[in-house]
Structure formats: structure tokens, C-alpha cells
């Protein structure tokens, strides 16, 4: 006889997920590996000569980079001698202000920061994250992609995502040569929705940099770093080459952050028996040393690995917290689906949504997940209403706003028509009225007509050979009557000149004011302090279209 209850449970969605027992020797352990080093630091003549149990002559290139560039050595020995439990209590104590604890956290070694967080449960980490994030106001980022690399759909989806509240948008491609069209579609669509949206096209780094230099994108974040030397070199990189790339972006007025995440070293077979969190801590320190303004982490594309081991989702929260402890912007993941269970994926998201981070998602899918070319997000376009109601239920600002169908249809149509005008003016393959109509009402690429891929790809190459820039897009929009969109794109190009959005945790509001950790520094110190939802924002969050009012009952 079989238990009928267990038969039912076996069919539950959560039991379609994969789980493994801890196996420290290959790195399948989220935190507290027996192979993790003990914290230590020794400084001689202004230089770190011992780091977490290693003498300088034993350093690999990650250790050397961290020792030379990532640690505040003025207080490093002092912090090493402070009890880790005491430091953990300071992190979640509302009476210890961020500007005081940050002087200590930036002086920690990788092993020390991990040792501190191993003393904290998820509630305590969330309390700390609420205080430690750099920018006071939380925000959100989305993915805008589709299976067909259809730039008309990208423009319409970006416009809708903009009015839904996203401050950053990221696209990528199925066919690499489509990148210029996708970048232009995202730029035009986002600035149709509202001015000030930051956009990027995640492709091979040289192409990504060229698109940015031409003013077709505004930021980059897919610059990956790793926690072991072997994995780093497998990617044909070193911390120094990543630092050089960061400076290349920043010197051209492009905001940029690195990407890392627990589990990547395990997936690539060289975790050195260390815990996922310890190796991720080294990634965060490399990012700090390279001078990047922030980090996209939260396991990202490796989420299935920590999601399969005990305490793995806790480790994901911990890595987000480490980034803020080193005084950097954090785009806190939630951007790849990892579970068949709606309960699990919601619980994973609440770890960042409730305390708030600089970007709660580093890729909420603004499309249905079948169109998400980043392998699917933890939340997608079919979850918009659920997400808005979560904000309403908990009085939490998750960065999104409810919208009406008429509002969405109008802005999607305008974005598609604006891109149609740009393509016409630049002599690119025509966008038909049929495509505009389809994009206006589409849910995803299944609702879109096919384009001539061969013709498109030939045109993308010609577009790059002709040296088309963001200014050409501005001229095209203006000539065809889209003056407001043209003005928005032009203002984004101006941001590249001023460089104000290169400050930590920068976003740009609809009036093109830069909001960052400089002028919007998180000052949370307990109840009544830090970010509080304004009356206007609360009205927006709570007035969802399907909520009935007094008039509905009269």
C-alpha cells in the first residue's frame, strides 16, 4: 500500500525542483564550509602581507588584487580583532547608523565578512539590508527581449515597462548580429514611456562598448567576475582586465557595474572546496577594488545551484548584503527562474523586496517568460498584477505601479510608431503598419508577424558601418513629429556628458534629475526614518484597477 497523501505531495510543483545534499569538497555548500579560511590580516609598511590565512607569497591574483585595492587598510587590523557576533549585531542595530558601520565593513577581509554573516538569520540580514543599501529609494530593473529579436515588440514592451515603473531596462539577443536593432528599439521605446530610463544591450563586451559609445545604450552590467583564479582565467580575464574594462565604460560616460553570483564556480568545476558565499565575497571585493559603482548579484544565472542546497537562498540574501556592506550599488538578482513552486519563487523575492534594494530585480521579465532570452525570470509579465497586489498588501514599494489597459495600449502604439519613423528616416528595413498594430496589442512574440531576418541582419551591419549614433535617432524622431521622445533621447545623451549618473546607485527621474547615493543617501535608523512611502506613492500603489470603490456599490 502507498500513502495517498505522499502520492499527492509527490505531484506538487516543488517536488519537480532539484535538491542535493551538501558536498563541501566540490563546493556544493552554501555557507560555512569546513574548507573556508579563517579571518586574518596583517599589514606591514602600508601593505597587506597576510590575508585570511595566506602569506603574500602564497597569494593568487585574486588575493593580490583584493589585498592591494579592495580593503580599507587603515582599520583592517582593528576590525579583524572585533568579535564577529558584535559586528553582526551592529549591522542590524537601528542605533548604529550606516555611515558608522560602513567604516568597519569596508575594512573587513572576505573571510571576516562571511564569518559575520554566518551569525545572522534571514530576518536579521533583511534588517541589515534595509539599512545598508546605498540609495534611500528602492528601484527596479527589467528584461525586455523576445524569441524573434523583434525590435518593434521590444520598443512597445519597453514603453509599457516604463509606465509600469521600471528605472532600468536590459535587452539581449538570440542572434548576435541583431544587437544594434534591439538596442535602438529599447532606447526609443523606453524614452517613449517616460524620460530618464537607463538601457543596456547585453552582448559580447566589445560590441556592447561600441553601442554605448555611440549613445545607443546608457549602462552595462554583464561584466562577470569570479571567486577562484582558475574560473577567472577560464573566462580569459583577470581582475586587472576587468578593471580596465570598467574604466573604458566610465571614461565614456557609461554607467557600469559588474556581475557575479553564488554557484558560478561550482558550475565551472573549480570551487576549490570553498563555500559559495566565501567565493562570492571575493567577487564582491574584486568589484570594489576595480572601482565599479556596483554589482549585479544574487546568484543570477546560477540560482539553481544555491537553490538546491541547504541555506542556499539565505546565502543569496547574504551576497546582496555584502555588496551594500562594501558601499556599492546592488542589483539583487531575482532575474532567473529557479523553481517550479510559486511559493518558493515568491519567498526568494521577498528577501529583497521587503527591505528594498537599489534594484530589487536585476531583470524582472517585462515579457512572458517564453520570450525571455535571459533564460526566464523569477517574475514575468504575467505576474504584474500579483506583484502590484503584494506591494498593496504589505505597503511596500517594489518599484512598480498599476496601469490601465488604455494607458498601456496608447503608449505601446506610440513607441512602435516612433520606431517605425526612425527606421524610415535612417533607411532601415521598413516597419509595416501591420507590425505596429500587432505590437500595440501583443502579449508576446507569438502575436507578432515575422520579419525578414536576412534583410534585417544585412541592415544592422550597414547601420554599424555607417556610424549611426543616438543623435541620428534624435534627428529622426524630431523630423517625424515625435518631439517629446526626441527630447528624452537627447537628454539621455546629455547625461553622458555630465557624468552625474556615474555616482553609486544612480537612477534618473522623469525630469532628468539624477538620484543617487550622493543626494539620496540611505539614512535608515529605525521606525520613522529612511525611505517611507509618500502619500502620493501610496495612493498610486493601492489604487489597482480591479479594486472596487464606493461608486461601484451605489
PEPEJO-V632578 format. One record per residue. N is the residue number from 0. RES is the residue in one small letter. PSI is psi in whole degrees, 0 to 359 (none if undefined). OMEGA is omega in radians with two decimals (999 if undefined). BURIAL is # if it has 16 or more other C-alpha atoms within 10 Angstrom, else .. Layout:
N_RES_PSI_OMEGA_BURIAL / N_RES_PSI_OMEGA_BURIAL
This chain:
0_x_141_3.07_. / 1_x_143_3.06_. / 2_x_123_3.14_. / 3_x_329_3.11_. / 4_x_317_-3.13_. / 5_x_330_3.04_. / 6_x_317_3.10_. / 7_x_314_-3.12_. / 8_x_324_-3.13_. / 9_x_336_-3.12_. / 10_x_356_-3.14_. / 11_x_148_-3.07_. / 12_x_326_-3.10_. / 13_x_332_-3.13_. / 14_x_4_2.92_. / 15_x_347_3.09_. / 16_x_159_3.09_. / 17_x_139_3.12_. / 18_x_144_3.09_. / 19_x_154_3.04_. / 20_x_158_-3.13_. / 21_x_141_3.10_. / 22_x_84_-2.96_. / 23_x_324_-3.03_# / 24_x_335_3.10_. / 25_x_7_3.10_# / 26_x_6_3.11_# / 27_x_64_3.10_# / 28_x_128_-3.01_# / 29_x_313_-3.07_# / 30_x_160_2.98_# / 31_x_49_3.03_# / 32_x_142_3.06_# / 33_x_345_3.14_. / 34_x_355_3.11_. / 35_x_141_3.13_# / 36_x_157_3.03_# / 37_x_147_-3.11_. / 38_x_137_3.00_# / 39_x_154_3.04_# / 40_x_141_3.08_# / 41_x_134_-3.07_# / 42_x_130_3.09_. / 43_x_126_3.14_. / 44_x_43_3.08_. / 45_x_16_-3.13_. / 46_x_138_3.09_. / 47_x_120_-3.11_# / 48_x_352_3.02_# / 49_x_132_-3.10_# / 50_x_115_3.06_# / 51_x_52_3.04_# / 52_x_356_3.13_. / 53_x_136_2.97_# / 54_x_156_-3.05_. / 55_x_323_3.14_# / 56_x_346_3.12_. / 57_x_355_-3.08_. / 58_x_139_2.86_. / 59_x_183_-3.02_. / 60_x_336_3.07_. / 61_x_315_3.10_# / 62_x_315_-3.10_# / 63_x_317_-3.13_# / 64_x_315_3.13_# / 65_x_315_-3.11_# / 66_x_322_-3.04_# / 67_x_335_-2.97_# / 68_x_343_-2.90_# / 69_x_349_-3.01_# / 70_x_134_3.04_# / 71_x_99_-2.99_# / 72_x_346_-3.11_# / 73_x_329_-3.10_. / 74_x_10_-3.02_. / 75_x_314_-3.12_# / 76_x_324_3.09_# / 77_x_312_-3.10_. / 78_x_324_3.14_# / 79_x_333_-3.09_# / 80_x_358_3.07_. / 81_x_135_-3.13_. / 82_x_133_-3.08_. / 83_x_326_3.09_# / 84_x_321_3.11_. / 85_x_317_3.12_. / 86_x_322_3.10_# / 87_x_319_3.11_# / 88_x_322_3.12_# / 89_x_323_-3.12_# / 90_x_320_-3.09_# / 91_x_12_3.11_# / 92_x_119_-3.12_# / 93_x_345_-3.14_# / 94_x_355_3.06_. / 95_x_107_-3.04_# / 96_x_155_-3.12_# / 97_x_317_-3.07_# / 98_x_347_3.06_. / 99_x_313_-3.09_. / 100_x_332_-3.11_. / 101_x_332_3.10_# / 102_x_334_3.13_# / 103_x_317_-3.09_# / 104_x_327_3.13_# / 105_x_354_3.08_# / 106_x_2_3.14_# / 107_x_158_2.97_# / 108_x_165_3.10_# / 109_x_316_-3.13_# / 110_x_327_3.13_# / 111_x_316_-3.12_# / 112_x_324_3.09_# / 113_x_320_3.12_# / 114_x_322_3.11_# / 115_x_312_-3.05_# / 116_x_336_3.09_# / 117_x_347_3.09_# / 118_x_2_-3.02_. / 119_x_139_3.00_# / 120_x_178_-3.02_. / 121_x_327_3.12_# / 122_x_317_3.11_. / 123_x_321_3.08_# / 124_x_321_3.11_# / 125_x_322_3.06_# / 126_x_318_3.14_# / 127_x_318_-3.11_# / 128_x_322_3.11_# / 129_x_326_3.14_# / 130_x_325_-2.93_# / 131_x_343_-3.14_# / 132_x_149_-2.98_# / 133_x_309_-3.10_# / 134_x_139_-3.12_# / 135_x_315_-3.03_# / 136_x_122_3.10_# / 137_x_160_-3.10_# / 138_x_186_-3.09_# / 139_x_154_3.14_# / 140_x_152_3.14_# / 141_x_161_2.96_# / 142_x_137_3.04_# / 143_x_97_-3.08_# / 144_x_171_2.94_# / 145_x_159_-3.06_# / 146_x_329_-3.08_. / 147_x_0_-3.01_# / 148_x_41_-3.11_# / 149_x_109_-3.04_# / 150_x_336_3.10_# / 151_x_316_3.07_# / 152_x_321_3.11_# / 153_x_316_3.14_# / 154_x_315_-3.13_# / 155_x_316_3.13_# / 156_x_323_3.13_# / 157_x_320_3.12_# / 158_x_317_3.10_# / 159_x_317_-3.14_# / 160_x_325_3.14_# / 161_x_314_-3.12_# / 162_x_342_3.05_# / 163_x_348_2.98_# / 164_x_356_-3.12_# / 165_x_137_3.14_# / 166_x_342_3.06_# / 167_x_149_3.12_# / 168_x_140_-3.10_# / 169_x_134_3.03_# / 170_x_167_2.97_# / 171_x_189_-2.99_# / 172_x_154_2.93_# / 173_x_320_3.06_# / 174_x_119_-2.98_. / 175_x_323_-3.05_. / 176_x_351_3.08_# / 177_x_353_-3.01_# / 178_x_314_-3.12_# / 179_x_319_3.13_# / 180_x_318_3.14_# / 181_x_320_3.13_# / 182_x_316_3.13_# / 183_x_317_3.11_# / 184_x_318_-3.14_# / 185_x_318_3.14_# / 186_x_309_-3.09_# / 187_x_315_-3.12_# / 188_x_315_-3.11_# / 189_x_317_-3.10_# / 190_x_348_2.98_# / 191_x_321_3.13_# / 192_x_309_2.99_# / 193_x_153_3.11_# / 194_x_151_3.01_# / 195_x_359_3.14_# / 196_x_134_3.06_# / 197_x_135_-3.10_# / 198_x_154_3.05_# / 199_x_158_3.05_# / 200_x_109_-3.02_# / 201_x_100_3.11_# / 202_x_190_3.10_# / 203_x_141_-2.86_. / 204_x_323_3.14_. / 205_x_317_3.10_. / 206_x_318_-3.14_# / 207_x_319_-3.14_# / 208_x_320_3.11_# / 209_x_315_3.12_. / 210_x_320_3.12_# / 211_x_316_-3.13_# / 212_x_331_3.13_# / 213_x_3_3.07_# / 214_x_17_3.13_# / 215_x_347_3.01_# / 216_x_168_-3.03_# / 217_x_340_-3.11_# / 218_x_171_3.09_# / 219_x_152_3.08_# / 220_x_353_-3.08_# / 221_x_52_3.10_# / 222_x_97_-2.89_# / 223_x_141_3.01_# / 224_x_157_-3.01_# / 225_x_164_-2.99_# / 226_x_357_3.04_# / 227_x_150_-3.07_# / 228_x_319_-3.10_# / 229_x_317_3.13_# / 230_x_321_3.10_# / 231_x_312_-3.11_# / 232_x_332_3.03_. / 233_x_332_3.08_. / 234_x_12_3.12_. / 235_x_36_-3.08_. / 236_x_168_2.98_. / 237_x_168_3.06_# / 238_x_327_-3.13_# / 239_x_320_3.12_. / 240_x_325_3.09_. / 241_x_322_3.10_# / 242_x_321_3.10_# / 243_x_316_3.13_. / 244_x_320_3.10_# / 245_x_318_-3.14_# / 246_x_328_3.11_# / 247_x_317_3.09_. / 248_x_308_-3.04_# / 249_x_322_-3.11_# / 250_x_345_3.11_. / 251_x_18_3.03_# / 252_x_21_-3.14_# / 253_x_125_3.00_# / 254_x_142_3.09_# / 255_x_149_3.00_# / 256_x_161_3.13_# / 257_x_173_3.08_# / 258_x_137_3.03_# / 259_x_185_3.10_# / 260_x_144_3.11_# / 261_x_136_3.06_# / 262_x_345_-3.07_# / 263_x_321_-3.12_# / 264_x_326_3.07_# / 265_x_313_-3.13_# / 266_x_327_-3.09_# / 267_x_5_2.94_. / 268_x_18_-3.13_. / 269_x_61_-3.13_# / 270_x_354_3.11_# / 271_x_23_3.12_# / 272_x_8_-3.11_# / 273_x_161_3.09_# / 274_x_155_3.12_# / 275_x_320_-3.09_# / 276_x_321_3.12_# / 277_x_315_3.14_# / 278_x_324_3.09_# / 279_x_325_3.08_# / 280_x_321_3.11_# / 281_x_323_3.07_# / 282_x_317_-3.12_# / 283_x_320_3.12_# / 284_x_321_3.07_# / 285_x_318_3.12_# / 286_x_316_3.11_# / 287_x_314_-3.10_# / 288_x_330_-3.12_# / 289_x_346_3.12_# / 290_x_12_3.07_# / 291_x_149_-3.07_# / 292_x_347_3.14_# / 293_x_189_-3.04_# / 294_x_136_2.92_# / 295_x_108_3.08_# / 296_x_177_-2.97_# / 297_x_33_-3.12_# / 298_x_328_3.06_# / 299_x_239_-3.03_# / 300_x_359_3.14_# / 301_x_10_-2.95_# / 302_x_334_3.11_# / 303_x_334_-3.11_# / 304_x_301_3.07_# / 305_x_331_3.11_# / 306_x_345_-3.11_# / 307_x_346_-3.06_# / 308_x_159_3.12_# / 309_x_139_3.09_# / 310_x_16_-3.07_. / 311_x_318_3.14_# / 312_x_331_3.00_# / 313_x_319_3.12_# / 314_x_325_3.10_# / 315_x_315_3.06_# / 316_x_319_-3.13_# / 317_x_320_-3.12_# / 318_x_324_3.03_# / 319_x_316_-3.12_# / 320_x_319_3.13_# / 321_x_319_3.14_# / 322_x_316_3.12_# / 323_x_328_3.12_# / 324_x_336_3.07_# / 325_x_15_3.00_# / 326_x_40_3.10_# / 327_x_161_3.01_# / 328_x_142_3.07_# / 329_x_125_2.91_# / 330_x_107_-2.72_# / 331_x_37_2.99_# / 332_x_228_-3.00_# / 333_x_19_-2.95_# / 334_x_2_2.98_# / 335_x_132_3.13_# / 336_x_144_-3.08_# / 337_x_353_-3.03_# / 338_x_147_3.00_# / 339_x_349_-3.05_. / 340_x_121_3.07_. / 341_x_327_3.13_. / 342_x_313_-3.13_. / 343_x_316_-3.07_# / 344_x_329_3.07_# / 345_x_317_3.13_# / 346_x_320_3.14_. / 347_x_321_-3.12_# / 348_x_323_-3.10_# / 349_x_335_3.12_# / 350_x_329_3.13_# / 351_x_327_-3.09_# / 352_x_319_-3.07_# / 353_x_310_3.10_# / 354_x_338_-3.09_# / 355_x_139_3.02_# / 356_x_175_3.14_# / 357_x_316_3.01_# / 358_x_107_-3.04_# / 359_x_315_2.98_# / 360_x_139_2.89_# / 361_x_32_3.10_# / 362_x_65_2.93_# / 363_x_128_-3.09_# / 364_x_111_3.11_# / 365_x_4_3.07_# / 366_x_167_2.96_# / 367_x_149_-3.03_# / 368_x_338_3.09_# / 369_x_341_3.11_# / 370_x_359_-3.05_# / 371_x_110_-3.09_# / 372_x_0_3.00_# / 373_x_23_3.06_# / 374_x_17_3.07_. / 375_x_141_-3.10_# / 376_x_162_3.09_# / 377_x_328_3.00_# / 378_x_148_3.14_# / 379_x_189_-3.05_# / 380_x_334_3.13_# / 381_x_355_3.12_. / 382_x_5_-3.09_. / 383_x_313_-3.09_# / 384_x_319_3.10_# / 385_x_315_-3.10_. / 386_x_315_3.12_# / 387_x_324_3.13_# / 388_x_327_3.01_# / 389_x_316_3.09_# / 390_x_317_-3.10_# / 391_x_317_-3.13_# / 392_x_318_-2.96_. / 393_x_357_-3.01_. / 394_x_54_3.13_. / 395_x_138_3.10_# / 396_x_103_3.10_# / 397_x_11_3.02_# / 398_x_355_-3.10_# / 399_x_165_3.12_# / 400_x_146_3.05_# / 401_x_149_-3.14_# / 402_x_161_3.10_# / 403_x_158_3.12_. / 404_x_318_-3.11_. / 405_x_321_3.12_. / 406_x_316_-3.11_. / 407_x_313_-3.12_# / 408_x_317_-3.12_# / 409_x_314_-3.06_# / 410_x_327_3.09_# / 411_x_318_3.13_# / 412_x_317_-3.13_# / 413_x_318_-3.13_# / 414_x_317_3.13_# / 415_x_319_3.12_# / 416_x_324_3.11_# / 417_x_317_3.11_# / 418_x_324_3.07_# / 419_x_317_3.14_# / 420_x_320_3.12_# / 421_x_314_-3.13_# / 422_x_319_3.13_# / 423_x_314_-3.08_. / 424_x_325_-3.10_# / 425_x_2_3.11_. / 426_x_31_3.12_. / 427_x_164_-3.12_# / 428_x_133_-2.98_# / 429_x_142_2.95_. / 430_x_119_-3.04_# / 431_x_162_3.05_. / 432_x_328_3.10_. / 433_x_319_3.12_. / 434_x_319_3.11_# / 435_x_314_-3.14_# / 436_x_316_-3.13_. / 437_x_316_-3.12_# / 438_x_329_-3.14_# / 439_x_321_-3.03_# / 440_x_0_-3.01_# / 441_x_147_2.92_# / 442_x_320_3.14_# / 443_x_189_-3.03_# / 444_x_341_3.08_# / 445_x_341_-3.13_. / 446_x_4_-3.07_. / 447_x_142_3.03_# / 448_x_157_3.11_. / 449_x_146_3.00_. / 450_x_167_3.08_# / 451_x_99_-3.01_. / 452_x_318_-3.12_. / 453_x_315_3.12_. / 454_x_317_3.12_. / 455_x_312_-3.07_# / 456_x_325_3.04_# / 457_x_320_-3.11_. / 458_x_324_3.11_# / 459_x_320_3.12_# / 460_x_318_3.11_. / 461_x_322_3.12_. / 462_x_316_3.13_# / 463_x_322_3.12_. / 464_x_328_3.14_. / 465_x_349_3.12_. / 466_x_32_3.13_. / 467_x_135_-3.13_# / 468_x_177_3.08_# / 469_x_329_3.13_# / 470_x_325_3.06_# / 471_x_323_3.09_# / 472_x_318_3.10_# / 473_x_312_-3.12_# / 474_x_318_-3.13_# / 475_x_316_3.14_# / 476_x_317_-3.11_# / 477_x_317_-3.11_# / 478_x_329_-3.07_. / 479_x_17_2.98_# / 480_x_6_3.10_. / 481_x_61_-3.03_# / 482_x_321_-3.10_. / 483_x_320_3.12_. / 484_x_319_3.10_# / 485_x_316_3.14_# / 486_x_320_3.12_# / 487_x_315_3.12_# / 488_x_319_3.12_# / 489_x_319_3.12_# / 490_x_327_3.07_# / 491_x_324_3.07_# / 492_x_324_3.09_# / 493_x_325_3.10_. / 494_x_327_3.14_# / 495_x_330_-3.12_# / 496_x_316_-3.11_. / 497_x_324_3.11_. / 498_x_10_-3.10_# / 499_x_331_-3.09_# / 500_x_9_2.98_# / 501_x_355_3.04_# / 502_x_155_-3.10_# / 503_x_134_3.01_# / 504_x_33_-3.06_# / 505_x_136_2.86_# / 506_x_169_-3.11_# / 507_x_130_-3.11_# / 508_x_179_-3.04_. / 509_x_341_3.11_. / 510_x_11_3.09_. / 511_x_31_2.94_# / 512_x_132_3.08_. / 513_x_128_3.11_# / 514_x_118_-3.02_# / 515_x_184_3.09_# / 516_x_355_3.07_# / 517_x_310_-3.08_. / 518_x_1_3.14_. / 519_x_46_-3.07_# / 520_x_135_3.13_# / 521_x_124_-3.12_# / 522_x_31_-3.13_# / 523_x_130_3.10_# / 524_x_40_3.12_# / 525_x_185_-3.09_# / 526_x_136_3.11_. / 527_x_1_-3.11_. / 528_x_176_3.12_. / 529_x_202_-3.12_# / 530_x_129_3.07_# / 531_x_137_-3.14_# / 532_x_125_3.12_. / 533_x_165_3.11_. / 534_x_319_-3.12_. / 535_x_317_-3.13_. / 536_x_323_3.13_. / 537_x_321_3.08_# / 538_x_319_3.14_. / 539_x_314_-3.10_. / 540_x_317_-2.98_# / 541_x_340_-3.06_# / 542_x_66_3.08_# / 543_x_149_-3.04_# / 544_x_330_-3.07_. / 545_x_11_3.05_. / 546_x_130_-3.11_. / 547_x_143_3.10_. / 548_x_179_-3.11_. / 549_x_324_-3.09_. / 550_x_334_-3.13_. / 551_x_345_-3.09_. / 552_x_3_-3.09_. / 553_x_none_999_.
